[in-house]
Amino acid sequence: MSALRWNGLLRDRLAAMPLAVFVAFACAGLLHLLRDQIVVLGRAPSALGAVQVLCTAALIVFALQQAVLCLVRFLPLARASGITPRVVALASAYCGLLLALVGREPFGATRGLLSFCLSLAGTAGAIATLAWLGRSFSILPQARQLVTRGPYAVIRHPLYLMESIAFLGVSLQFRLPWSLLVFALSAGLQLLRIEYEEDILLATFPTYAPYRAMSWRLIPFVY
């Protein structure tokens, strides 16, 4: 490995360290939550409890999946210039932390089941999508390798769609309507993030323009 490539690899891995630390703390909390949920489910079996356990387990898998891919991903071929695309991407990725300021509120079985089903569906979809994205995964707007297979053959940003579905489900567990405003903010940031990402992909890969012309950006037959 050349010295230039080694330096690039080292910088890329160091840039992923904050995510790795965040994932470590998040997984520690999620594992504790999962243990408590399994105990409660064992004492009082219910559909809601089962979906909660599956949802928490899926979140752990998704978090670990991101951490691993950050350590083995391809080096970026190009990066978006300027600070704004980076700020938008990070704000979009961690906007969900604002829900802590909103606070939770009690909810019934119907709302709870809808919330956890949306979260589970979105997270499971994100896990499958991330498996297709693989070593091209990045949080910041960067061009690593162009992926046009699997869900990416139809939608250019299926991971963001799945994450938004999961986030909508989580938002229903918090105080309305403020939590939905946080969701709307997250969705707006995702759209900006997509713009910056597509700009760098278009400038890097000659095949991106025809791919973009024959695929949907986020929602098939809608957008």
N, C-alpha and C positions, 0 to 999 in steps of 0.2 A: 504494500500500500504506500503510495507516495505521501510525502510530508504534507502537501497541500490538501490531499483528500483526508488524511488523518486529522489535520487541524479542523477541517470542515465538519468531520464526523464528531470530533470532540465538542465543538461549539454547539452542534445540533443536540447532542445528548445533554449538555449542560443546560441548554434552553428548556429541555423537558423536565428538569429536576423539580421546579415548582409544582408541576402537575403530579409528579410521582409522590411528593410530600403530601399534597392535598389528597391524593387517592389513598395514601396510607392512613391518614386520619379519618377520612370518610369511611373506609372499609372497616376500621376498628369500631366506629360507631354503628355501622350497619350490621356487623356481626353480632354485636351486643343486642341490637334491636331484633335481629332474626332469632336469636336464642329465646328472647322473651316472647316473641310471637309464636314460636313453636310450642312453648310451655302453655300459653293461653289456649292454643288450638287443641292441644292434647286434653286439656281440662274441659273445654267447651267447643267441640267441633262445629264449624259453620262454614258456609260458602264464602262469606266475607273474610273470615280468618284465613282460609286456605288461599284465597287470592292475595291477601296481604303477605303471606309467607312467600309465595311465588314471586310477587313483585319485588320484595326486598332481596331475594336471592338473585333475581335478574339484574337488579341495580349493582350488586356486588360483582357479578360476572362482567357487566358492561364497564365498570370502573377499572377492573383489573385488565380487561382487554385493551383499553386505551393506554394504560401504563406500559404494558408489554410492547404494543405497537410503537410507542414513542422511543423505545430502546432499540428497535430493529428496523425502523422505517428507512426508506430511501432518502438520500441527501436531496435537498431542494435544488431544482434546476434554476429557479427564479423566485424572487420574493416581491410582494407589493412594496412600492416605495412610499416613504412618508410614515408619520406616526398614526395618522387617523385610521387607516385600515387595521392596524394592530389593536388600537384601542377599541374599535367597533367589534372586532372578533373576540377579544377578551371579555368585553362587556356582555356580548351575546352569550358566550359560553357560561358565564357565572352570574347572569342576571337573576337566576333562581334564588340566589342568596338573599335577595330583597324580601322574599316571602317571610323570612325570620322577623322582619320589621312589621309585617302585617299581622302576624299572629294567627294561631289556629282557632277554630270555633267548632263547637259540637255539631255533628251531622248525623242524619239518620242512616238506616241500612241501605236505602235506595241510592242516596247520594254517595255513600261510602263505596258501594259496589261499583257504581259508575266510575268513580274516581280511580279505584284500584284496577279496574278492568282497562281503562284508558292507559293508565301508567304501565300496566303489564304488557299490553299490546304494543305501545310505543317503544318500550325498552326492549322487548323481544325482537321487534322489527329493527331497532338500532343495532342490536347484537348481530343479527343476520347481515345487515347492510355493511357493518364495519368489517365483517369477515370478507366481504367482496372487495371493500376498499383496501384492506390489508396494509401493506407497507407504504401506501401513498397517503396515509392518515396524517392530518395536520390540523392544528387549531387556528393558527394564523394563516392569512391568505398567501399560499405558496404553491408552486407547481413542482410536484415530485414525479409522478407518472400519471398519465391520463387513463382513467378507468371507465370503460364504456360497456362492461358486461354485467350480467345479473340485473338487479334493479336499476343500475345506471344506464342500461340500454333504453329504458323508458323515461326515467326521471333523472335530471342532472344532479339533484341534491336530495336524494332519498334519506340520507342520514339526518338532515335538518328537519325533514318532514316528520320522521319517527320521533326525534327528540321533542318536537313541538307537541305532538300528540301526548307523549309521556308527561310533558310539563303542564299541559292543560289538565290532565288527570290529577297531578299533584296540587295544582292551584285550587281545585275544588275542595281540598281539605282545609283551606285557610279562609280567612274572613272575607266574605263577599261584600261589595263588588271590588274591593281593593285588590284582592288577589288576581282578579281577571284583568285589572289595569296593568298589573305586573306582567301578566301573560301577554297582553297587547304590546307592551314595551319590548318584551323579549322577541315577539314576532316581527316587530318593526326593525329591531337590530339584526335579526336573522336575514331580512330582506336586503339591508345595507351590506351585510357580510357577504351575501351571495353576489351582489354587484361587484365588489372588490375582487372576490375570488374568480369570477368569470372574466374580469378584465385581465388578470395575470395569466389565466389559462389560455385565453384567446391570443395573448401576445407571445406565449411560449410554444404552444402546439399548433402546427398548421392544420391538423385534422379537427381542431375543436370547433371551428366555424361550421363545417357541414354536420358535425355531431349535434351542435346546438340547434341547427335548423330542423333536425328530424327528431328531437326529443322535447319533453316538457320540462319546464324549469322546476316545478315543485309538486303540482297536482295535475294528474293526467286529465286531459280534455277541459281543463279549467285555466291553468296558469303554468 
